[in-house]
Amino acid sequence: MMTAGAERFQVVTDFDATLTRYHRDGKGCDSSYGVLETTTMFPPFYREEASKLCDYYYPIELDQSMSLEVKSQHMRDWWSKAHGFLMKTGLKAEWMGEMVRHSTVELRDGSLKLFELLENAGIPLLIFSAGIGDLIQEVLKQHGNFKPMIVANFLDFSEEGVVRGFQKELIHTFNKHEIFSHHQTDYFAKHEERRNVLVMGDMMGDLKMADGMRAKEDVLTVGFLNSKIQKCFPEYRDGFDIVLIDDQTHDIPISIVEAIINGAA
């Protein structure tokens, strides 16, 4: 991978709790859905219902004893119910900036350096998320206006700017490998010569984010283990090449990218 250098390399990453912090000094940071769940711009019912859904489904998401097939159906139910409540909030597109500014969403330390390294070296960055694409764009806009390819759940707004649905088929934690082609048909084909890839995520389902690459040579996976560390570590150790335990920085990914860039120099 280092010998092949930057011209044969690309990065595919999750967003929530991967590009963003999981916590700051022990206090949880918002995910893209968390921005919606904590905003005061929504009616109180949304936060109450979203909290109930999280209390029920989040343990299922982390349950190692449950098959991927069963978990995937539960995640579809979770996302579908949450989206149903979202449609009742009257969310307007113009609210996005204020919602992000008043949230606790925060990029990991070193994220801007990582983005700049990739951009300056011409290395493609794909953000593949089960979160809200519009909020991901807004977070990046407020931290330097980086514009990588984003595949996520993008909202559909009426002519009046009020949310009325989602643009494409639902993406959740465990269907990324199945759903990518429904959202972005030719991304990997455009970068077919880039057969080496760094894959970063915080969930086991993220390991499959680069499955859409028809021709892969070297795949290096980095897993961010943010919570339930003792319980989840064996599964992460067996799945990811590198496991970063409660690491709220991008120091290791930066070192990897620098090595790739300098390797062929």
N, C-alpha and C positions, 0 to 999 in steps of 0.2 A: 504493500500500500504506500509506504514512504517512497519507494523507488519510482513508482508510477507518478507520484506528485499530484499537484493541484488540478492539472488538466483532466485527470481521470477520476476525480473525487467529487462527491456531493454530500450534503447533510440533510437528513430527514429527522424532524423532531416533533414531539408533542409540545403543547403550550402550557396548560395549567399544571402547576407544581413541577414543571420541567424547565421551561424558560422562565417561569415565575417562581418566586419564593413560596414555600409552604408555610413558613412562619417567620416572624421577626421577634427575636428574644422570647420565644415560647408562645407568642400570641399569633394565632392563625391569620394568614393573609388571604384575601379574597381570590377566588378563581373567577373565570369569566361569568359562570353562573352565580358565583358568590356576589358579584357586583349587583346582579338583579335581586338577590335575596336580601341584601342589606340596604338597598337604596330607600330613602324616605320619599321618593317620588312616586312609589307604587302604593296602592291601597294596602292596609294592614293585612288583609286576608292572604295576600300572596306570600308574604314572609311566613305566616303561620302554616300554610299548606306546603310550602317548599321545605320547611323544617321537618314536618311530619314525614314527607317523602324521603328526605335524607336519613332520618333516624331509622327508617325501615330498610331502605335499599343499600345504604353505604356498607353495612356489615356484610351484605350479600356480595357486593363488589369485591370485597377482600377475602371472602370465604374460600380457603384453599381446598376444602373437601367437596365443593360443588363443581360439576362438570362445566366446561366452557359453554356448551350448548344451553344448559339450564340458566347459567348466569347471563348469557346473552339475551335470553327472553326477558329476564327480570330487568336488565338494563333498558331494553326497548320499552318495557312498561313504565319504568321510572322517567325516562326522557319524554315519552308520549304524554304522561300525566302532567309533568312539569310544563311542557309546551302548551298543554291545554289551559292551564291556569294563566300562563303568560299572555295568551290571547285575550284574556279578560281584563288586563291591566290598563289598556289604552296607551301602551308604550308608543312614544313618538321617536322618530329617527333623530330629531334635533336634541333629544335628551342625552344621547350617548356620551358626549364630552363631559358634561357635568356629572353624570353618574360615575364615570371613571375617576374624575378628579376627587370626588368625595368618598371613594372606596379605599380599601387597603391593599389593592392589587399592586404588586411590586416585582419588577424584574430581578432575577438573581444577580448577585454581585458579579461583575465581569461580562454581563450580557452585551452591553454596548460594544465592548472591545471585541467580543466574539463576532458580532454582526459586522463590525468594521473590517476585521481580518478576512472574513468570507467575501465581503463586497470588494475589497481592494484586490483580492486574489482571483476574482471572477468565479468563485465557487458557489453553485446554486444552493439556496436554502429553501426547503419545503417545510412549512409548519402544517402538520396534519393533526387536527384537533377535533374532539367531540364537543368542544365548547361553542360559544357564540362568536361566529366569525366577525360580526360587526364590532363587537367589543374588543376582540383581539386586534383588529385594525386600529381602533381608537387608542388602545394602550401603546402600541408601537408608534403611532403618530405623536403621542405626548412624550415619547422618550427618544425622539430623533427622526421620526417619520421614515423609518425603514419600511420598505415595501417588498418583502419576499412573497413567494407564492404561498397562499393560505387556502387550505381545504378544510372547511369547518361547516357548522350549521349557520348559514347566513339567513337573516330575516328577510321577509318579503313585506314591503310597505305599500299602502294604498297611495293614490295620487295626493292625498292630504297628509301623507307622512305618518300614518297610523299603522301599527303592525297588524297584519292579517294572516300571517302564516310563515312558512319557511320555503326557501327557494327550491330546495332539492331534498332528496331522500335523507332520512334521519341517520346521523352518525352517532354511535355510542362507543363506549370503551372497548367493546369486544367484537365489533364488526368492521373495523377499519380495513382489514385485509379483503373483505368482501365488497365494500362499498366505494372504494377509491375511484374505480372506473366510471361510476355513475356521476361523479362530481367533476373529475378532471381526466379526460380521456387520453390526452397525448403528452402529459408532462414528462413521464419517464422515457417515452419515445424520443422526445426532443433532446434528452440528455443521455441517450443510449450509450454514448462513448464513455460516459462516466460510470464505470462499473464497480468502483469502490465507494462504499458509503458508510458514514457514521450515523447510527440510529440511536436517538435518545428519547427516553420516556420514563414515566413513573409507575406504569401499570404493565402487567404481563402481556396484555393485549397489544401494547405498543411494539412488542418484538416483531410483529407482522406488518408494520407500516411500510416496509420496503418490498413487500411481496409482489407489488405491481411491476417491479423491475424485471424485465425479461432476461436480461443478461447481467448476472452479478458475479464478481470475482471475490473480493474481500468485503465482508460485512463486519463492522466493529460495533457492538451494542453497549450502551451505557445506561444503567438503570439508577434512577434516583429513588432510594428507599427512604421515605419521609416519615412514616408512622408504623406502629405495630411491628417494630424492628425485629424483635426476637422471634415473633411468630412467622413473619414473612421472609426473613433472611434466607432460609434454606431454598425456597422457591426462586428467589431472585438470584442467588448465587448459582443455581443450576441453569437459569435461563439467560442471564446477561453475562457478557464478557467482563465487564467492570461494574461493580455495585458501589455507589456513593451513598454512605449512610449519614443522613441528616446533614448533608453538605448543601448549604444555601448559596454556593458560588458556582461559577463556571470555570474555575481554575483548571480542572482536568480536561474538559473539552477544549479549552484554549490551548493547552499544551499539546493535545493531539493534533489540532488544526495547524499549529505552528510547525510541528514536526513534519506534517504532510507537505506544507508549503516549502519548508527548507530542505526536505529530503531529496528533492530532485534538483536542487540549486547547485 
